[in-house]
Amino acid sequence: MRTSKQQITLDPIPNGACKLCKNKAERRQFEDGAFCAEAPSVVDELPVRCVGEWAYDKIYRLVQYFGIFAQGMHKRWKGGINYVEICSGPGRCILRERGEEINGTAMAILQDKRFKYIDRALFIDRDQMVVGTLNKRIENLGLSHKARALAGDYTDKDGLLAELKKLNTNALNLVFIDPTECNVPFETIRAIATHLKNVDFIINVTLGTDANRNLTPSALNSSFEKVRRKYELFLGNVGFFEKPEVQKAAKQRDYSTLRKLFAETYKAEFEKLGYSHTDTRSIRHYYYLLFASKHSKGLEFWRKACTYSPHGQKQLDLGM
Ligand SMILES: C[S@@+](CC[C@H](N)C(=O)[O-])C[C@H]1O[C@@H](n2cnc3c(N)ncnc32)[C@H](O)[C@@H]1O
């Protein structure tokens, strides 16, 4: 397979109403739930989500893989191909550093030229306003016959499964999960993997933002019991914080070893589910994307998709 860098559809456009907020306190003045109340989209006048510019790196990585996956598998896989995004957002976002509006992950996928290979796409978000907004955007694209946004919560695995059960069980699925915290219960991952059977995952693990601050106190401080429990549920591994190497790293304030142990434990839980083909890619120091597949082909596609960094440099594939 040739590896050329595919263009992704971002529809960038300056949004003059953006206040270029510098910090959380400034943002809070303008936030309306998940949206910026000051700067609706100049493209469709619907709400947009305020993001940091590293969001582009994530969108880039996802869409590069999506394209190779959809194009590479639609003819080989007779049962059809589905795309499922959990934590979809409203489809359009605004880069606060420069007041530029771009497609979020959902719209970048929906407008990708390889979306034609997809049979069903589900975009799930907990926020009703987000869901309503994305459904309007899907309608504007004329894609409501095969794409739909719907309300769902990743902490409610039965509710999620009720929706996923409507998908064809012979299909091949790509599931992307994009939370802002390490709090998607591993039970939810296990339930999705068991029900959908043929599914590859891309998961945004917010190790640099959420977990970085809280791993050490979770290991050492009994008043962090609730946070510790959150991470244990996320990892699907209740003994993580008691492991001698975790305790040692926490006592030495060795944050990089702690992060590494956390990421390795998460990956190992996927391996227990049969996901023996995994890879991770950092998104600056904020988070990393975990790719997990049961098949070597999935990983081969992912590595091809990662041939170029989000900023255009060719990256060495060390096969690790
Ligand atoms: C990082 S944003 C998604 C951004 C989007 N994927 C993009 O890149 O354009 C996270 C989203 O998760 C949603 N969310 C938060 N908690 C959730 C939960 N428990 N279940 C489902 N969605 C949730 C929020 O409403 C928000 O829209």
PDBQT file of the ligand as one rigid body, heavy atoms in Angstrom, charges set to zero:
ROOT
HETATM    1  C1  LIG A 401     -13.060  16.416  24.242  1.00  0.00    +0.000 C 
HETATM    2  S1  LIG A 401     -14.749  16.712  23.969  1.00  0.00    +0.000 S 
HETATM    3  C2  LIG A 401     -15.041  15.955  22.429  1.00  0.00    +0.000 C 
HETATM    4  C3  LIG A 401     -14.424  16.632  21.271  1.00  0.00    +0.000 C 
HETATM    5  C4  LIG A 401     -14.699  16.045  19.935  1.00  0.00    +0.000 C 
HETATM    6  N1  LIG A 401     -14.459  14.610  19.872  1.00  0.00    +0.000 N 
HETATM    7  C5  LIG A 401     -13.827  16.744  18.915  1.00  0.00    +0.000 C 
HETATM    8  O1  LIG A 401     -12.615  16.481  18.918  1.00  0.00    +0.000 OA
HETATM    9  O2  LIG A 401     -14.350  17.552  18.156  1.00  0.00    +0.000 OA
HETATM   10  C6  LIG A 401     -15.508  15.670  25.098  1.00  0.00    +0.000 C 
HETATM   11  C7  LIG A 401     -17.006  15.500  24.952  1.00  0.00    +0.000 C 
HETATM   12  O3  LIG A 401     -17.386  14.445  25.854  1.00  0.00    +0.000 OA
HETATM   13  C8  LIG A 401     -18.685  14.684  26.303  1.00  0.00    +0.000 C 
HETATM   14  N2  LIG A 401     -18.844  13.883  27.543  1.00  0.00    +0.000 N 
HETATM   15  C9  LIG A 401     -18.416  14.186  28.788  1.00  0.00    +0.000 A 
HETATM   16  N3  LIG A 401     -18.725  13.195  29.643  1.00  0.00    +0.000 NA
HETATM   17  C10 LIG A 401     -19.348  12.232  28.922  1.00  0.00    +0.000 A 
HETATM   18  C11 LIG A 401     -19.903  10.953  29.237  1.00  0.00    +0.000 A 
HETATM   19  N4  LIG A 401     -19.886  10.477  30.495  1.00  0.00    +0.000 N 
HETATM   20  N5  LIG A 401     -20.458  10.216  28.252  1.00  0.00    +0.000 NA
HETATM   21  C12 LIG A 401     -20.498  10.707  26.968  1.00  0.00    +0.000 A 
HETATM   22  N6  LIG A 401     -20.000  11.931  26.613  1.00  0.00    +0.000 NA
HETATM   23  C13 LIG A 401     -19.434  12.672  27.568  1.00  0.00    +0.000 A 
HETATM   24  C14 LIG A 401     -18.752  16.186  26.476  1.00  0.00    +0.000 C 
HETATM   25  O4  LIG A 401     -20.098  16.637  26.406  1.00  0.00    +0.000 OA
HETATM   26  C15 LIG A 401     -17.868  16.689  25.313  1.00  0.00    +0.000 C 
HETATM   27  O5  LIG A 401     -18.672  17.036  24.205  1.00  0.00    +0.000 OA
ENDROOT
TORSDOF 0
